Amino acid sequence: MNDRPDDKKKQETREERLRAALRANLQRRKAQARARAADDKTGRQDSDTGKDDA
């Protein structure tokens, strides 16, 4: 009953959307990690801590 062509097509499109969303999320997280690594190399203080350099 659940093996109608429409159900399979909907399942495939859902999987494609999820796959694309996961890929975009991974790319965003990698970019954030690269930015944090670059900040660590330059010795910048993390703005989240609220601490001053002085």
C-alpha positions, 0 to 999 in steps of 0.5 A, spaced: 500 500 500 505 504 501 509 503 495 505 507 490 510 511 485 507 518 489 510 515 495 517 513 493 517 520 489 516 524 495 520 520 499 526 521 494 525 528 494 525 528 502 531 525 502 534 529 497 532 535 501 535 532 507 541 531 504 542 538 501 541 541 508 546 536 511 551 538 506 550 546 507 550 545 515 557 541 514 560 546 510 557 552 514 560 548 520 567 547 517 567 555 515 566 556 522 572 552 524 576 555 519 575 562 522 576 560 529 582 556 527 585 563 523 583 567 529 587 562 534 593 563 529 592 571 530 592 571 537 585 575 537 581 574 544 574 571 543 569 576 543 564 571 547 568 571 553 567 579 554 574 579 557 579 585 555 586 584 552 588 589 557 
